[in-house]
Amino acid sequence: MKNILVTGGAGFIGSNFINFILQKRDDYFIVNFDKLTYAGNLENLKPSEEKKNYQFVKGDIINSELVDFIFQKYKIKYVINFAAESHVDRSILGSEIFYQTNVIGTNVLLETARKYEAEKFLQVSTDEVYGSLGREGLFTESTPLSPNSPYSSSKAAADMMALAFHHTFGMPVVVTRCSNNYGPLQFPEKLIPLMIINSLNNKKLPVYGDGLNVRDWIYVIDHNNAIDFVLEKGTPGNVYNIGASNEMPNIEIVKLILRHLKKPEDLIHYVKDRPGHDRRYAIDSSKIKNELGWKPEYSFDEAIAQTVDWYISHKSWWERIITGEYQKYYQTQYKNF
């Protein structure tokens, strides 16, 4: 049995990973450690919460005493660090919490994992640490880091720290950098769920600038499968880019959603661009494909249709998210560990 600490497991990618991996593997014991901030939702873990090889603990990764206690109590030997403040717009409005969680929190996890001689530490990062591309080219693992927002700079710092722990202490650290995720359970502030929900409510769809900023999209289940590959096979000290080669301008995503929902394009509302908005991201994921044997299984057309349909059929989920009912309930339930 592999005892794995999954931080940020109540968020979008983390909860999808836990549900995915506990359906796939019965030799993993997952401890989900999450602060339950505004984007954390234990309702996301319904498929897993009754399983014997799953345990939830509420807490903050900057709390070194609690992190130490968890390592001792659950005999943690593997760490997958999803925990992060991750919304660029919020980092522009207030950056301090991003550096506390993404940098200091990662340091606490690394120091504790080193103390207890963890067998693998997987730092989950983002392609945003590379900065912005021109019209051509792809991000590779050797692309210099050039973050352009408080969020991406905090993630770049965490990546460098994690790799420094490998080079200095010999810790079995691996880093993954993934393109933009989409799929079920994504918090409504992100582009795809925001556009779906606004369309369903016949509200304006705010699109930054000219809408031609390009992102490389991957279905969250494909990302989760890649994480499992890296946990099992990834070579310590290495970085692995994860992407599905689905480049698309933001405005095309918005129009695709409108077509799927049979809504008019006059719902689109162009707004002032955000500061430092990166123009284009695109991932070269040949390394993880060639070295570890991973490849995406879902086509973009298939997965985006499934995603739109999921939000249509789970209206009560995102309505409660928007009103804050889940956050209020779970913060009360788990206010004392």
DODOSE-688353 format. One line per field, with one value per residue (C-alpha): chain; x negated, y negated, z negated; residue number from 1. Coordinates in nm, 3 decimals, always signed. Layout:
// residues N
unit: c(A, ...) .
px: c(X, ...) .
py: c(Y, ...) .
pz: c(Z, ...) .
pos: c(NUM, ...) .
END
This chain:
// residues 337
unit: c(A, A, A, A, A, A, A, A, A, A, A, A, A, A, A, A, A, A, A, A, A, A, A, A, A, A, A, A, A, A, A, A, A, A, A, A, A, A, A, A, A, A, A, A, A, A, A, A, A, A, A, A, A, A, A, A, A, A, A, A, A, A, A, A, A, A, A, A, A, A, A, A, A, A, A, A, A, A, A, A, A, A, A, A, A, A, A, A, A, A, A, A, A, A, A, A, A, A, A, A, A, A, A, A, A, A, A, A, A, A, A, A, A, A, A, A, A, A, A, A, A, A, A, A, A, A, A, A, A, A, A, A, A, A, A, A, A, A, A, A, A, A, A, A, A, A, A, A, A, A, A, A, A, A, A, A, A, A, A, A, A, A, A, A, A, A, A, A, A, A, A, A, A, A, A, A, A, A, A, A, A, A, A, A, A, A, A, A, A, A, A, A, A, A, A, A, A, A, A, A, A, A, A, A, A, A, A, A, A, A, A, A, A, A, A, A, A, A, A, A, A, A, A, A, A, A, A, A, A, A, A, A, A, A, A, A, A, A, A, A, A, A, A, A, A, A, A, A, A, A, A, A, A, A, A, A, A, A, A, A, A, A, A, A, A, A, A, A, A, A, A, A, A, A, A, A, A, A, A, A, A, A, A, A, A, A, A, A, A, A, A, A, A, A, A, A, A, A, A, A, A, A, A, A, A, A, A, A, A, A, A, A, A, A, A, A, A, A, A, A, A, A, A, A, A, A, A, A, A, A, A, A, A, A, A, A, A) .
px: c(+0.000, -0.133, -0.048, -0.012, +0.043, +0.247, +0.254, +0.529, +0.743, +1.073, +0.998, +1.075, +0.775, +0.702, +1.054, +1.072, +0.738, +0.850, +1.177, +0.994, +0.709, +0.923, +1.136, +0.823, +0.599, +0.669, +0.305, +0.307, +0.407, +0.488, +0.476, +0.647, +0.509, +0.695, +0.751, +1.102, +1.061, +1.328, +1.230, +1.217, +1.533, +1.570, +1.884, +1.640, +1.516, +1.851, +1.736, +1.437, +1.539, +1.675, +1.370, +1.148, +0.832, +0.930, +0.895, +0.964, +0.776, +0.855, +0.553, +0.306, -0.022, -0.204, -0.121, -0.443, -0.330, -0.014, -0.200, -0.452, -0.168, -0.010, -0.337, -0.377, -0.019, +0.035, -0.321, -0.335, -0.593, -0.459, -0.347, -0.149, -0.132, +0.173, +0.228, +0.202, +0.365, +0.411, +0.622, +0.414, +0.672, +0.679, +0.298, +0.302, +0.552, +0.357, +0.037, -0.059, +0.153, +0.005, -0.349, -0.244, -0.072, -0.266, -0.616, -0.621, -0.369, -0.575, -0.885, -0.706, -0.605, -0.955, -1.124, -0.881, -0.907, -1.286, -1.266, -1.055, -1.250, -0.962, -1.008, -0.865, -0.764, -0.559, -0.531, -0.233, -0.302, -0.187, -0.304, -0.257, -0.601, -0.750, -0.590, -0.446, -0.516, -0.506, -0.307, -0.532, -0.716, -0.637, -0.736, -0.985, -1.126, -1.441, -1.256, -1.385, -1.138, -0.993, -0.677, -0.470, -0.218, -0.236, -0.070, -0.313, -0.614, -0.509, -0.478, -0.816, -0.974, -0.817, -0.942, -1.296, -1.285, -1.162, -1.438, -1.694, -1.594, -1.671, -2.009, -2.113, -1.968, -1.909, -1.534, -1.331, -1.151, -0.976, -0.795, -0.506, -0.400, -0.060, +0.138, +0.484, +0.720, +1.095, +1.364, +1.617, +1.591, +1.396, +1.462, +1.689, +1.432, +1.229, +1.288, +1.477, +1.718, +1.774, +1.874, +2.096, +2.276, +2.319, +2.453, +2.703, +2.818, +2.824, +2.565, +2.288, +1.969, +1.669, +1.377, +1.044, +0.898, +0.947, +1.005, +0.710, +0.496, +0.414, +0.418, +0.332, +0.615, +0.616, +0.903, +0.852, +0.875, +0.588, +0.386, +0.465, +0.355, +0.027, -0.025, +0.009, -0.247, -0.494, -0.435, -0.506, -0.776, -0.909, -1.285, -1.380, -1.519, -1.321, -1.052, -0.770, -0.547, -0.189, +0.030, +0.273, +0.183, +0.516, +0.423, +0.719, +0.785, +1.009, +1.274, +1.304, +1.364, +1.639, +1.804, +1.784, +1.967, +2.234, +2.287, +2.317, +2.577, +2.749, +2.699, +2.639, +2.294, +2.423, +2.380, +2.005, +1.883, +1.524, +1.366, +1.039, +0.747, +0.592, +0.239, -0.045, +0.187, -0.031, +0.047, -0.011, -0.092, -0.167, -0.317, -0.561, -0.481, -0.703, -0.925, -0.652, -0.520, -0.855, -1.006, -0.703, -0.459, -0.176, +0.057, +0.392, +0.698, +0.969, +1.018, +1.093, +1.431, +1.540, +1.421, +1.546, +1.892, +1.887, +1.780, +2.059, +2.314, +2.181, +2.249, +2.594, +2.680, +2.519, +2.684, +2.746, +2.370, +2.256, +2.552, +2.453, +2.092, +2.194, +2.404, +2.126, +2.343, +2.080, +1.802, +2.008, +2.112, +1.772, +1.587, +1.825, +1.796, +1.416, +1.327, +1.157, +0.925) .
py: c(+0.000, -0.344, -0.608, -0.930, -1.283, -1.475, -1.845, -2.062, -1.755, -1.939, -2.170, -2.113, -1.911, -1.751, -1.620, -1.486, -1.312, -1.149, -1.024, -0.902, -0.728, -0.555, -0.404, -0.288, -0.178, +0.015, +0.010, -0.365, -0.512, -0.879, -1.145, -1.455, -1.763, -2.080, -2.421, -2.447, -2.796, -2.943, -2.700, -2.388, -2.179, -1.844, -1.779, -1.705, -1.400, -1.221, -0.925, -0.871, -0.969, -0.626, -0.435, -0.275, -0.395, -0.764, -1.014, -1.389, -1.630, -2.001, -2.227, -2.467, -2.350, -2.638, -2.480, -2.285, -2.118, -1.981, -1.867, -1.687, -1.523, -1.395, -1.244, -1.065, -0.946, -0.821, -0.704, -0.925, -0.824, -0.999, -1.360, -1.509, -1.884, -2.026, -2.287, -2.635, -2.970, -2.956, -3.235, -3.498, -3.775, -3.724, -3.732, -4.071, -4.205, -4.066, -3.866, -3.790, -3.476, -3.337, -3.356, -3.224, -2.915, -2.847, -2.922, -2.897, -2.611, -2.416, -2.471, -2.327, -2.020, -1.971, -2.003, -1.759, -1.513, -1.528, -1.468, -1.154, -1.035, -1.043, -0.814, -1.059, -1.428, -1.539, -1.916, -1.998, -2.318, -2.509, -2.608, -2.971, -2.963, -2.980, -3.315, -3.394, -3.254, -3.428, -3.292, -2.989, -2.747, -2.528, -2.523, -2.243, -2.139, -2.338, -2.662, -2.933, -3.035, -3.381, -3.421, -3.733, -3.739, -3.710, -3.369, -3.229, -3.376, -3.204, -2.872, -2.921, -2.985, -2.666, -2.464, -2.591, -2.521, -2.165, -2.096, -2.255, -2.004, -1.727, -1.868, -1.967, -1.684, -1.412, -1.420, -1.221, -1.527, -1.550, -1.851, -1.850, -2.152, -2.122, -2.325, -2.467, -2.209, -2.184, -1.940, -1.870, -2.035, -2.342, -2.653, -2.899, -3.181, -3.000, -3.067, -2.757, -2.711, -3.088, -3.101, -2.793, -2.922, -3.276, -3.135, -2.916, -3.224, -3.445, -3.676, -3.862, -3.664, -3.884, -3.829, -4.000, -4.226, -4.097, -3.738, -3.609, -3.499, -3.134, -2.854, -2.486, -2.280, -1.937, -1.738, -1.701, -1.319, -1.307, -1.528, -1.299, -0.994, -1.170, -1.249, -0.879, -0.795, -1.044, -0.921, -0.564, -0.612, -0.969, -1.009, -1.223, -1.563, -1.579, -1.811, -1.671, -1.891, -1.767, -1.879, -1.752, -1.982, -2.162, -2.525, -2.758, -3.132, -3.216, -3.366, -3.036, -2.852, -3.100, -3.067, -2.688, -2.690, -2.923, -2.696, -2.389, -2.565, -2.722, -3.071, -3.392, -3.543, -3.883, -3.758, -3.812, -4.127, -4.240, -4.397, -4.572, -4.329, -4.230, -4.351, -4.135, -3.900, -3.632, -3.601, -3.234, -2.908, -2.580, -2.265, -2.015, -1.696, -1.462, -1.387, -1.230, -1.044, -0.905, -0.835, -0.728, -0.608, -0.848, -0.997, -1.180, -0.964, -1.227, -1.437, -1.803, -1.792, -1.491, -1.623, -1.980, -1.851, -1.626, -1.922, -2.150, -1.872, -1.813, -2.174, -2.155, -1.846, -1.972, -2.309, -2.259, -2.203, -2.531, -2.728, -2.627, -2.715, -3.061, -3.129, -2.998, -2.738, -2.463, -2.683, -2.798, -2.442, -2.276, -2.559, -2.505, -2.127, -2.123, -2.437, -2.219, -1.938) .
pz: c(+0.000, +0.096, -0.162, +0.037, -0.088, +0.170, +0.086, +0.229, +0.289, +0.254, +0.547, +0.913, +1.029, +0.692, +0.638, +0.991, +0.930, +0.605, +0.754, +1.063, +0.884, +0.619, +0.893, +1.074, +0.786, +0.467, +0.356, +0.278, -0.057, +0.000, -0.271, -0.130, -0.306, -0.214, -0.371, -0.222, -0.086, +0.143, +0.423, +0.202, +0.198, +0.024, +0.226, +0.509, +0.317, +0.278, +0.491, +0.260, -0.090, -0.191, -0.070, -0.334, -0.161, -0.177, -0.462, -0.469, -0.696, -0.704, -0.735, -0.579, -0.426, -0.593, -0.930, -0.984, -1.307, -1.147, -0.835, -1.058, -1.252, -0.929, -0.810, -1.143, -1.183, -0.830, -0.754, -0.444, -0.185, +0.126, +0.176, +0.464, +0.411, +0.587, +0.316, +0.464, +0.503, +0.878, +1.026, +1.210, +1.166, +0.790, +0.775, +0.945, +0.691, +0.395, +0.420, +0.058, +0.014, +0.338, +0.202, -0.139, -0.001, +0.317, +0.187, -0.193, -0.192, +0.059, -0.155, -0.460, -0.261, -0.122, -0.460, -0.620, -0.331, -0.362, -0.737, -0.689, -0.384, -0.136, +0.162, +0.417, +0.403, +0.704, +0.743, +0.967, +1.159, +1.465, +1.811, +1.704, +1.541, +1.893, +1.971, +2.313, +2.661, +2.996, +3.287, +3.323, +3.099, +2.798, +2.433, +2.363, +2.029, +2.110, +2.190, +1.950, +1.680, +1.740, +1.528, +1.587, +1.301, +0.923, +0.955, +1.211, +1.032, +0.710, +0.894, +1.062, +0.722, +0.584, +0.882, +0.839, +0.467, +0.524, +0.776, +0.543, +0.274, +0.522, +0.619, +0.266, +0.057, +0.313, +0.252, +0.507, +0.647, +0.984, +1.129, +1.375, +1.578, +1.736, +1.986, +1.908, +1.758, +1.814, +1.708, +1.430, +1.088, +1.201, +0.994, +1.179, +1.191, +1.460, +1.831, +1.945, +1.650, +1.632, +1.998, +1.966, +1.658, +1.791, +2.118, +1.936, +1.744, +2.058, +1.900, +2.079, +2.143, +2.050, +2.289, +2.222, +2.493, +2.846, +2.730, +2.933, +2.640, +2.710, +2.454, +2.487, +2.333, +2.169, +2.019, +1.644, +1.658, +1.907, +1.672, +1.379, +1.571, +1.651, +1.282, +1.203, +1.472, +1.325, +0.969, +1.078, +1.341, +1.325, +1.277, +0.974, +1.064, +1.387, +1.517, +1.732, +1.948, +1.982, +2.270, +2.531, +2.826, +2.827, +2.897, +2.928, +2.893, +2.600, +2.828, +3.018, +2.690, +2.606, +2.948, +2.931, +2.598, +2.737, +3.037, +2.815, +2.602, +2.906, +2.762, +2.964, +3.004, +2.899, +2.541, +2.592, +2.419, +2.477, +2.168, +2.091, +2.099, +1.770, +1.685, +1.816, +2.005, +2.169, +2.540, +2.613, +2.436, +2.612, +2.462, +2.607, +2.416, +2.617, +2.316, +2.101, +2.405, +2.512, +2.169, +1.964, +2.229, +2.143, +2.403, +2.383, +2.441, +2.496, +2.807, +2.744, +2.920, +2.715, +2.380, +2.417, +2.508, +2.201, +1.990, +2.113, +2.060, +1.707, +1.610, +1.765, +1.560, +1.237, +1.202, +0.829, +0.777, +0.930, +0.794, +0.440, +0.521, +0.638, +0.327, +0.102, -0.070, -0.049, -0.178, -0.477, -0.563, -0.539, -0.710, -1.004, -0.996, -0.991, -1.184, -1.449, -1.341) .
pos: c(1, 2, 3, 4, 5, 6, 7, 8, 9, 10, 11, 12, 13, 14, 15, 16, 17, 18, 19, 20, 21, 22, 23, 24, 25, 26, 27, 28, 29, 30, 31, 32, 33, 34, 35, 36, 37, 38, 39, 40, 41, 42, 43, 44, 45, 46, 47, 48, 49, 50, 51, 52, 53, 54, 55, 56, 57, 58, 59, 60, 61, 62, 63, 64, 65, 66, 67, 68, 69, 70, 71, 72, 73, 74, 75, 76, 77, 78, 79, 80, 81, 82, 83, 84, 85, 86, 87, 88, 89, 90, 91, 92, 93, 94, 95, 96, 97, 98, 99, 100, 101, 102, 103, 104, 105, 106, 107, 108, 109, 110, 111, 112, 113, 114, 115, 116, 117, 118, 119, 120, 121, 122, 123, 124, 125, 126, 127, 128, 129, 130, 131, 132, 133, 134, 135, 136, 137, 138, 139, 140, 141, 142, 143, 144, 145, 146, 147, 148, 149, 150, 151, 152, 153, 154, 155, 156, 157, 158, 159, 160, 161, 162, 163, 164, 165, 166, 167, 168, 169, 170, 171, 172, 173, 174, 175, 176, 177, 178, 179, 180, 181, 182, 183, 184, 185, 186, 187, 188, 189, 190, 191, 192, 193, 194, 195, 196, 197, 198, 199, 200, 201, 202, 203, 204, 205, 206, 207, 208, 209, 210, 211, 212, 213, 214, 215, 216, 217, 218, 219, 220, 221, 222, 223, 224, 225, 226, 227, 228, 229, 230, 231, 232, 233, 234, 235, 236, 237, 238, 239, 240, 241, 242, 243, 244, 245, 246, 247, 248, 249, 250, 251, 252, 253, 254, 255, 256, 257, 258, 259, 260, 261, 262, 263, 264, 265, 266, 267, 268, 269, 270, 271, 272, 273, 274, 275, 276, 277, 278, 279, 280, 281, 282, 283, 284, 285, 286, 287, 288, 289, 290, 291, 292, 293, 294, 295, 296, 297, 298, 299, 300, 301, 302, 303, 304, 305, 306, 307, 308, 309, 310, 311, 312, 313, 314, 315, 316, 317, 318, 319, 320, 321, 322, 323, 324, 325, 326, 327, 328, 329, 330, 331, 332, 333, 334, 335, 336, 337) .
END
